[in-house]
Amino acid sequence: MQEKPGEGPALSTEDLAYWSAELGRWAADYVATLRDRPVRAQTKPGEILERLEAAPPEAGSAFETLFRDFQDIILPGITHWQHPRFFAYFAANSSPPSVLAEFLTSVLAAQCMLWQTSPAATELEMRMMAWLRQMIGLPEDFRGVIQDSASSATLAAILTARERALDWKGNQQGLAGGPVCRIYTSVEAHSSIDKACWIAGIGQNNLVKVESSGPRRGLDVVALEAAILADRKAGLLPAGIVAVLGGTSTGGCDDIAAIAGLAERYGLYLHVDAAWAGSAMICPEYRHLMAGAERADSFVFNPHKWLFTNFDCSAHFLRDPASLVRTLAIRPTYLETQGLDDIVNFSEWSIPLGRRFRALKLWFVIRSYGVSGMQGLIRQHIGWAQSLAERLGQEPDFEIVTPPVLSLFSFRYRPKGAGDLDGLNARLLEQINNEGRIYLTQTSVQGQFVIRFQVGQTDTQAADVDLAYKVITETARNLCSA
């Protein structure tokens, strides 16, 4: 054993114990002092790269050196996603029980592709997905799998829709010369749906984006049916619909029940993308937004966005898992489990073969907070966002462009006599983010540049949202008076 842990280039078991404790102390201090740090990284492009050696080292370094370089070189270039005043994008959540579970997962370093490669991982995943299904109110006939992200779940859904529409011939025969499949979604849909159509061989031109309408900015169901009928008449093959629950831009929500009716009438696969908003469905008062989801073929939401669980952890539910398995499963001899037939191998439910032990952190988080504790946090976040929207809306020089959907709304600064409002709000956003106390991002609504605001970070408090109001209003007025 070395005299001082971590002094040599290779870490021993004793070193692991020492440095685990040291990193634990650092982690607790990091989380406790996040409010003292700027939310967004303040470095310039290429600044971190210049400080990293151009070639790999010939000799090893002591872990003490590595950890010091992490703090000196890497940390300044990190945007602090766990900062309580991170109001940009959607939160990529964490919590102490999730972090500790991730540590255990890393120590075990299990490859959880098959039941036999870690039975506990498969069976815990089955149980956690059953828990989540109950928490959001999906019926018992849905079964679930943990994917790395909603993007992967949506790709799996579109591949399944394609195969079902092609009578399961696409994987075997390829797509060349066959029917042209069409996928339908809202203009509010996430870009991951576009990418899924690229990868699935359907193509961008065969993703039909239907205009949204109404106060919920949901897909126009009449226009959707017209598009389906027009495609059928033109000899194209309608294959599937991706409905949106809580769109990334402004929180748009489709009428899932009406869309399900069309999917059933025309034999189309229906996937519901609730990546962000799905977590709020653990609160029964918001489940009206997902009415009709029980008639969908698949449904996805991300506990890593708003259920206090580290990335990556995406909950993918299926009414008929056999269709997904038929689309994705491939069984060479070396992956067979001898002597056991009716077992679940989750690698056959996912695009990658390799799988992390993601269920452990869900188990820790749900048991640590309990359903009521998680509901309480989400209700607070929604209440604070709605309160801020009301306050900004009462200011004569601010405009609420899209009202709150759960904890997301958009706004813009609109002082009297201002000319280029898009440019003004872009400058406002950049000044806010450069100043560092809060972090916001932008979107476009009817061609106008607007600023998004959402609450969802685990440790956010009412005082953080109050500070956001102060930063937004003061920065805007200083911008105009400069």
N, C-alpha and C positions, 0 to 999 in steps of 0.2 A: 504493500500500500504506500502511496506517495505521502510525504510529510504534510503537504498542503493540498487539499482536494483541488483538482482541476489544473495543477501546475504543469503536467505533461500534455503531450499532444493527443493522447487517447484517454477517454473517460472510462474509469472502472465502475463497478457496481457501487462502490463506496462514494465515488465522485457523483454518481447519479443521485444518490440520496442527499448529498450536500447541496448540489446545485438545484435540485428540485425545491428544496427549502428556500434557497436564495431567490429563485425565480418566483416562488409563491409570495415572498415578501415584496419583491419588486412589483408583481402584478397587483397586489392589494393597494400599494401606494399609487400605482398608475391610475387605477380606477378612482381612488379617492381624490386625486388631484386633477382629474380631467377638466373640470370647470376652469382651471387656471391656464389651460392651453388653448391656442387658437384651434377652431374646429377643423378647418381645411388646411392642408399642408401649405406652407408659405415658401416653399423652394421654387426655383426657376427650372424650366426644362433642361435636362442634362446635368444638373448640379450634383445629383446623387451618383450618376454614372461616372462622372469625372473622379469621384473619390474612391471608386472601386478599382482594384488592380486589374489590369488588362489581361493578365495571364494567370492561370491557377498556380498556387504555391507548391513548391517542391516538398517542403517540410511542413509538418503539422504545427498548429498553434494551440496554446493552452486555452481552455474554455474561458478563462478570465479575460483573455484578449478578445475572444469572439464576442463575449457579452458586452464588453466595453465598446467595441466597434458597432455593435447593434444599436447601442444607445447614442453613440456619437454620429454615426453615418446614416443609419436606416430610419431611426425614429423621427428625425426632422422632416423626412419626406412622407410621413404617414398622415393621411386624413383620418381623423379619429371618429370612426363610425359609432363607437359606443359613447360618444360625448352626449351629455344630456340636452345640448342645444343643437344637435344634428337634426335639422328640419328639412333636409334635401331628399331627393329621390323617394325611396321608402327605406325605413330602417332595416339594417341587417343585424338582427338582434342577438343579444347574448345575455347571460346571467351567471352568477356564481355557480349554481349547480350544473349548468351546462358546461362551463369551463372545466370544472373538475371531472365531469364525465368524459370530456374530450381528452383530458390527460390520461385517464384510465384506458380509453380507446387507443391512444398512441402507445401506451405501454404494452397492451396486449398485441397490437399490430396484427390483428386477425384479418384474413382475407375471407369475406363472408359471402362468397358467390354461391355456394351450395349449402344445403342443410347439413351435410356431413362435415363441411369445413369449419363449422361452428354451430351446432344445433341451438345453443342458447341465443345466438344472434338472430337466427331465422324465427324462432318461436317468440322471442321478445318483440321482434318487428311485427309479427302477426297480432300480438296482443296490443301493442301500441297503436296500430292502425285501427283496431277495433275500438280502443278508447277514443281516438280522435273522431272516428265516425259517429260515436254516440255524442261526443261533445258538440259537434256542429249539426246534429240532427238528420244525418242521412239514414235511410232505411237499412235494415239488417242484411238485405241481399247484396249490398256493396261490400267488396273486399278491397284491401289496400296494400300498397307497396311504397317504400320510401325511395324516391328518386333524388338525384343530386340537385335538380332545379326544376322549376316549372317548364323551362325550355325543353328539357329532356322529356318530361311527361307529355307536353304538347306534340313533340315530334313522334313519340310512341303512339299517341292518339291518331295523328294524321296518317302514319304508316298503317295503322289498323284500319282506318277508314278507307284508305286506298285499297288494301288487300280485300276487304269485305266487298267493296264495289266491283273489284275485278275478279270476284269469285275465287280468291286466294291464288291467283296465277301470277301476280306481279313479281314476287320474289323468285319464282322459278323461271319465268319466261322473259323477264325484263319488261320495260315499258315501251320499247320501240315498236311502232306500228300498231299499238293497241289503242283502246279508247282513251280519250283525253279526259282525265279526272278533274273535277272542279271542287274547290273548297270555298266556303262562304264565311265571312266574318264582318265585324263592324269596323268602321274607320277609326274607332276608339281602341282597336285591338293592339296588343303589344307586338313589337317587331319580331319577337321570337316566332310568331306564327308565319311571318314571311319567310324567315330562315328555315323553318321546318318544311315549308313547301319547296324551297330550293333543294334541301337535302333529300327529301322524299321523291324527287324527280318529277314533281307536279309542276313546278315552275311558277315564277312570279306572275306571269300573265294569266294563270289559271287560279289565282287567289282573288276571289271577287269580294271587294270591300264595299259594303252597303252603307249608305249614309245613316247617320244617327239623328234622332229627333226627340222632342219632348223634354221635360224637366230633368229626367234621369239620363239624358243623352244616350239613350238605348238604340240599338239597331232597329231600323224601320222594317217591321215584319211584312208589311204589304209589299214593299220594294224587294225584300228577300224572296218572297214567293214568286214575284214577277221574274226575278233573275233566274230562279231555278227552272221555271217553265220555259223561259227563253232559251236556256242552255239545253234543255231536253229537246226542244224543237230543232235546235241547231245541230243535233247529233252528238252533243257533249255528254259527259257522264257525271252528274252531281254525286259527290261521294260523302261529304261531311260538312258540318257546321261547327265553328268554334264560337260559343257564346261568351260574353265578357261580363264578369262580375267585379266591378271596381277597377276600371281601366287606369293604366299608369299615368296618362296625361292629366285627366281631370276627374277620375273616378267614375266614368260612365258605367251604367248598369243596364244590361239587356233584360227584356221581358223573357225570362227563360222558359216559362210555361208556354207562352205563345210560340216560341221557337221550337220547343219540344213537340208541339202539335204538328208543325210543318215537317220536322224530322221524321216523325212517325208516319205521316201521310205519304211522304215521298221515299221512305226507306233510307234515310241518311243517318250516318253516325253523328252523334251530338257530344261534343266535348265542352266542358265549362271551365274557363280559365279564371279562377278566383285567387290568383297568386297572392295578392296583398289582402284583399277584403275577406277572404275565407276565414281568416283567424277570428274576425269579429263575429262570425256566426256562432261562436261559443256562447254569445249573449242572445237569448231567445228573442229579445225585442228587435233585433236586426235581421232575423231570418226571413222576413217578408221579401228581402232583396234576393234570396235564393229560391223563392217559390218556383217549383217546376224542376229543380235540380234532381229530384228523385226519379225523374223520367229520362235523365241524360244517360249516355253510355259511360262517360267518365267525367271526373271532377278533380281538379287539382288546386291545392293552396300550399303556401310556404310557411310552416312554423318558424323558419329562420327569418321571416320578415317581421312578424308581429306576435309571436308566441314565445319569445324570450329564450330561443334555442339557437345555438351557433350555426352559421352556415357550414356545411350544406345539409338541408333537410327539407325535402318537398314531399308532401302527402298526396299520393296519386290513388284515387279510388275508382273502381271499375264494377259495373253491374255484371259483366260477363268476362272475367279474367281469361277464360279459355280463348277468346278472340285475340287478346293481346299476346298470350303465350303462342298461339298458332302463328302469329305474325313475327315474333322475335326469337322463339326458341330454336336452338340448334344443338344437337346432342352427339358430339363425337364420343367415341368409346372412353376416352380419358376423362370425360366429365360425367360419366354414368355413376349412379349410386347403386351398387350391387345389392340385390335382395330386398330393396324397398321401392315400392311402386307409387303409392299415394302420398308422396311428400311434396312440400313446396320447395322449389329451388328458385330463389328470387332473381338470380341472374337471367332466368327465362322471362322475367317480367320487365327487364331493363335493357337498354341499348348496350352499355358496357358489360363485359363479363365480370370484371373486378368490382367489388362492393365493399365499402367501409361499414363499420359497425355503428350505424347512425342511430339505431333505436335506443341505445343506452342513454344518450343525452335527453331524449324525450322522456324516458322513464324517470330520470332524475328530476327534470324540470316539472313535470306534471305532479309527481309525488311531493316535491318541495313546496310548490305554490298552492296546489289543489285547484280545482276548477274555479271555485269562487274567488280565489286570489287572483287568478289570471283574468277573470271577468272584471274584477275591480280595476285592474290596471288599464284594460282596454276602455272601459267606460270613462275613466279619468282622461285618457288621451283624447277621446272623442269630445268630451265636454270642454276641455281646454281649447281645442282647435275651433270649435263652434263659437266659444266666447271671444276668441281673438278675431274671428271673421266679423262678428257683430261690432267689436270695437273699431276695427279698421273701416267697416262699412259706414260708421257714423262720422268718420272724418270727411270733411267736404272735398278734400283733394285726393281721396283714395276711392277706388272702385272695386267691388267684389265682382269678378268676372264670372266665376262659376262658384255657386254656393257649396257649402261643405257636403261632401259625401263621406260619412263616417268622420275620419280625422284629416281629410284632405280638402283644400279649397285653393282657388287661384285668385290673384288680385293684380292691380297695377296702380301706379302713381299717376294721377291725372290732374295736375295743377291747372288752374285757370290760365288760359292764354298760351299754354305749352304747345309747341309744334310737333316735333318728331317724338311721339310717345314711345314708339318701339326703342329708339335710341336712348331716350331718357331712362326707361326702365332697365335696359341692358346695362347702362352705366350705374344705375342704382344697385342692381344685383351685384355687379363686380365690386363696388365699393363696400357693400355689406360683407361680402365673402373675404375681401382682402383685409378688412378690419378684424375679422376672425372670431368675434364673440358668438355669432350664429352662422349657420350654413344653409343656404337656400338654393334651389335650382329653378329652371324656367321650362315653359312649354309654349305651344302656339294654340290659340283658340280663334277660329275663323280668321286665320292669317295675322292675328295680332300677337305680339310678344307679351307674355304674361309671366308672373312669378308664382311658383307653386309653394305651398306651405303644408306640411303634414307633421303630425305628432305621432311618435311610435317607439321612441327609444325607452328601454327598460327603466332608467333612472331619472327620466325627465320629471320635473316638478312644476307646479303652477308658477313659481317664481321665474323659471326659465322661459316660459311662454310670455310672462309679463315683460321680461327683458327683451324678448324678440319684438314686442310691440314698440318698445322704446327705441331699439336700434333701427327698426324699419322707418318709423316716423321721423326720428331725428336725422337720420342719414339722408332721407329724401329731401327734407327741408333745407338742410345744409348744402345739398347738391344744387338746389335752385338758387340759393342765396350767394353761392360762390361766384 
